[in-house]
Amino acid sequence: MAERIGVVLSDVDGTQIIHGQRFPSAEVQAAARGLRASSVPLLEVTSRSHALMRKLVEPLDLQDNLSTLDGGATVAHPDSG
C-alpha cells in the first residue's frame, strides 16, 4: 500500500525564497498549487515576523497555514493579524 503525504512543512528563507528574491519563484508557486490540488496542506514555518510573511507568501495562497516565531510566540489569524 502506498503511503500518502498528509502535510508538508517548509522553511521559507533559502528554501522557498532564495537570497535576492522578493517572492517565491514560479516553480515554488506551482508546487504549492499542486499540493493544494492534492489536498496536502503546505505549512510555512519561519522566524520572520507574521506581518512580513503574509506579504511574502501571498502568491502561494496558503489560507491558514503560516507559522511564525519572531522573538516570542505570535498567535494570529492570517487575515486579521
N, C-alpha and C positions, 0 to 999 in steps of 0.2 A: 504494500500500500504506500503510495506517495504521500509524503508529508506536505502539509500546506503551510505557507508562511502566514502567520497571524498578524504581525505588525513589524514595521521597520523603524528603528530608532537611528538617527543620524546626527552627528555633529554638523555644524554649519561651516565654520572657518577652516579653510584648507581642504574641505571635503566637498561641499556643495558650492561654496563661493570661494574661488581661488584668489590669492593675493592679486590685487589690481582690478578685480571685477567688482561691479556695484550690485549685481543681482545674480541669481543662479543662471547658468548657461541654458541654452535651448535644450541640450541633452538632458540636463537635470530636470528641467520643466517637463520634458516628455516622459521621463522615468516616473515622476510624481503623478502625472496623468495616468500612466499605465498601472501604477499601484492602486490609484483611486478606482479605475475601471475594474480592477480585480477585487475590489472591496478590501484592500490591505491598507490600513492607516499608516501614514508617514508621520512620525513624531520627530520634530526638530528639538534638539537639546543644545543649549549654548549658555555661555556665561555673559553674553551681551545683554543689554537692557531689553525689557519686553517691548517698549515703545519702538526702539530701533529695529528689532527683529520683525515686528509686524510689517514694517515697510519693506525690509529686505526680502522676506519670503512671500510677500503678497502675490507674486506671479505663480506660486505653487498652489494657491487656493487650498490651504491646509485646514480651513474651518477651525476646529477647536484644538488642533494638535500642535501646540507650541509650548515648550517648557524652558523657562529661563531662570538663571541664577545670577543675579547681578549684585553680589556683595551681601546677600541675605535672601530669605525666602520671599518670593513675589507670587502671589496667587491672584490671577486676574482673568476675567472673561476676555477673549480675544477681540471682541467688538467694542466693549465698553471700557476696557482697561481696568 
